[in-house]
Amino acid sequence: MQKTALIIGASRGLGLGLAKQFCAAGWQVIATVRNPQHAEALSQMPQVRVETLDMDDAGSVDQLAARLGDTRLDVLFVNAGVAGPQDKPATQANQTEVGQLFFTNAVAPVRLAERLLPLVDPAQGVIVFMSSILGSVETGPGMGMDLYGASKAALNHMTRTFVAGLGETRLTVLSMHPGWVKTDMGGDQAPLDVETSTRGMLEQVTQAIGQGGHRYLDYQGNPLPW
Ligand SMILES: NC(=O)c1ccc[n+]([C@@H]2O[C@H](COP(=O)([O-])OP(=O)(O)OC[C@H]3O[C@@H](n4cnc5c(N)ncnc54)[C@H](OP(=O)(O)O)[C@@H]3O)[C@@H](O)[C@H]2O)c1
């Protein structure tokens, strides 16, 4: 039977690349965008159902859940994220900027996963949170983007709390580092292209099906230190 992946934040960058990879592998893809006007690339892919979602907005998440009904998800990939005030060190960013960064990167992904959990196949399902190597408390500090890294460390913490609350389950949860990738966020200097990173991530997700547990790993499957 055809498998279904829900990809959150697929208007551009890695989310769009993931939608392409899952489609090419024969999956049914449900891809979310914040602005339906920015779904040109997705709407040209016949296996993609485009949905509108602002992950920060609980009402928007509820509406998506209602539209999904009893759709069974094999993969929930929470990719959406923001870079935050990159031009400022932590000491200079204002309270609104820091609050927005931590809400979008750490709190909203886990709230969304809690809300959509009943749709994810409890025996074989995989939930992926897009983390970053910068979120590793062991190796991230000193690599730059300190506030962003802290927001991904907070996501990792929230994810471990989410996993602890799952109890006995065959669900698999991955905290994924995509590599440093050329996107609007990653910039032109990044060594990896979207296709290489997303092909690798699809492979990791496919291998994780039915394994259970929670792992923090990169797009090549290398485990990362928390
Ligand atoms: N690129 C890298 O090198 C790299 C490295 C490590 C981790 N990551 C992580 O990978 C993920 C994707 O990054 P990217 O490089 O593809 O970034 P990007 O090009 O900036 O794309 C970010 C995506 O997230 C969506 N998004 C942001 N806030 C959202 C919200 N509140 N609700 C719904 N969608 C939202 C954006 O939608 P709009 O188009 O509407 O803004 C866009 O589709 C992020 O979580 C990022 O932190 C990236």
The ligand as an SDF file (V2000), in Angstrom:
LIG
                    3D

 48 52  0  0  0  0  0  0  0  0999 V2000
   19.8940   24.8860    5.6470 N   0  0  0  0  0  0  0  0  0  0  0  0
   20.6900   24.3910    6.5820 C   0  0  0  0  0  0  0  0  0  0  0  0
   21.9350   24.3580    6.4250 O   0  0  0  0  0  0  0  0  0  0  0  0
   20.1110   23.8170    7.8550 C   0  0  0  0  0  0  0  0  0  0  0  0
   20.9820   23.2060    8.7740 C   0  0  0  0  0  0  0  0  0  0  0  0
   20.4730   22.6430    9.9390 C   0  0  0  0  0  0  0  0  0  0  0  0
   19.1050   22.6800   10.1820 C   0  0  0  0  0  0  0  0  0  0  0  0
   18.2650   23.2950    9.2850 N   0  0  0  0  0  0  0  0  0  0  0  0
   16.8270   23.2950    9.5800 C   0  0  0  0  0  0  0  0  0  0  0  0
   16.1210   22.7290    8.4820 O   0  0  0  0  0  0  0  0  0  0  0  0
   14.7980   23.2910    8.4070 C   0  0  0  0  0  0  0  0  0  0  0  0
   14.5490   23.8430    7.0100 C   0  0  0  0  0  0  0  0  0  0  0  0
   15.5530   24.8090    6.7490 O   0  0  0  0  0  0  0  0  0  0  0  0
   15.7990   25.4770    5.3130 P   0  0  0  0  0  0  0  0  0  0  0  0
   17.2590   25.6700    5.2150 O   0  0  0  0  0  0  0  0  0  0  0  0
   15.0500   24.7720    4.2660 O   0  0  0  0  0  0  0  0  0  0  0  0
   15.1480   26.9320    5.6320 O   0  0  0  0  0  0  0  0  0  0  0  0
   14.3300   27.9420    4.7040 P   0  0  0  0  0  0  0  0  0  0  0  0
   14.7940   27.8460    3.3080 O   0  0  0  0  0  0  0  0  0  0  0  0
   14.3970   29.2480    5.4270 O   0  0  0  0  0  0  0  0  0  0  0  0
   12.8180   27.3540    4.7790 O   0  0  0  0  0  0  0  0  0  0  0  0
   12.1390   27.3500    6.0130 C   0  0  0  0  0  0  0  0  0  0  0  0
   10.7660   26.7390    5.7920 C   0  0  0  0  0  0  0  0  0  0  0  0
   10.0630   26.7400    7.0450 O   0  0  0  0  0  0  0  0  0  0  0  0
    8.7970   27.3680    6.8460 C   0  0  0  0  0  0  0  0  0  0  0  0
    8.3370   27.9790    8.0880 N   0  0  0  0  0  0  0  0  0  0  0  0
    8.9940   28.8450    8.8990 C   0  0  0  0  0  0  0  0  0  0  0  0
    8.2310   29.1730    9.9470 N   0  0  0  0  0  0  0  0  0  0  0  0
    7.0520   28.4990    9.7990 C   0  0  0  0  0  0  0  0  0  0  0  0
    5.8520   28.4350   10.5490 C   0  0  0  0  0  0  0  0  0  0  0  0
    5.6680   29.1500   11.6700 N   0  0  0  0  0  0  0  0  0  0  0  0
    4.8500   27.6470   10.1070 N   0  0  0  0  0  0  0  0  0  0  0  0
    5.0010   26.9240    8.9770 C   0  0  0  0  0  0  0  0  0  0  0  0
    6.1070   26.9470    8.2010 N   0  0  0  0  0  0  0  0  0  0  0  0
    7.1130   27.7450    8.6140 C   0  0  0  0  0  0  0  0  0  0  0  0
    9.0460   28.3840    5.7470 C   0  0  0  0  0  0  0  0  0  0  0  0
    7.8270   28.8240    5.1670 O   0  0  0  0  0  0  0  0  0  0  0  0
    7.6860   30.2750    4.4320 P   0  0  0  0  0  0  0  0  0  0  0  0
    8.1500   30.0770    3.0000 O   0  0  0  0  0  0  0  0  0  0  0  0
    6.2490   30.5950    4.5600 O   0  0  0  0  0  0  0  0  0  0  0  0
    8.5650   31.2350    5.1790 O   0  0  0  0  0  0  0  0  0  0  0  0
    9.9130   27.5460    4.8070 C   0  0  0  0  0  0  0  0  0  0  0  0
    9.1150   26.6440    4.0650 O   0  0  0  0  0  0  0  0  0  0  0  0
   14.7180   24.3400    9.5170 C   0  0  0  0  0  0  0  0  0  0  0  0
   14.1200   23.7700   10.6710 O   0  0  0  0  0  0  0  0  0  0  0  0
   16.1900   24.6550    9.7920 C   0  0  0  0  0  0  0  0  0  0  0  0
   16.3770   25.1590   11.1030 O   0  0  0  0  0  0  0  0  0  0  0  0
   18.7440   23.8620    8.1270 C   0  0  0  0  0  0  0  0  0  0  0  0
  1  2  1  0
  2  3  2  0
  2  4  1  0
  4  5  1  0
  4 48  2  0
  5  6  2  0
  6  7  1  0
  7  8  2  0
  8  9  1  0
  8 48  1  0
  9 10  1  0
  9 46  1  0
 10 11  1  0
 11 12  1  0
 11 44  1  0
 12 13  1  0
 13 14  1  0
 14 15  2  0
 14 16  1  0
 14 17  1  0
 17 18  1  0
 18 19  2  0
 18 20  1  0
 18 21  1  0
 21 22  1  0
 22 23  1  0
 23 24  1  0
 23 42  1  0
 24 25  1  0
 25 26  1  0
 25 36  1  0
 26 27  1  0
 26 35  1  0
 27 28  2  0
 28 29  1  0
 29 30  1  0
 29 35  2  0
 30 31  1  0
 30 32  2  0
 32 33  1  0
 33 34  2  0
 34 35  1  0
 36 37  1  0
 36 42  1  0
 37 38  1  0
 38 39  2  0
 38 40  1  0
 38 41  1  0
 42 43  1  0
 44 45  1  0
 44 46  1  0
 46 47  1  0
M  CHG  2   8   1  16  -1
M  END
$$$$
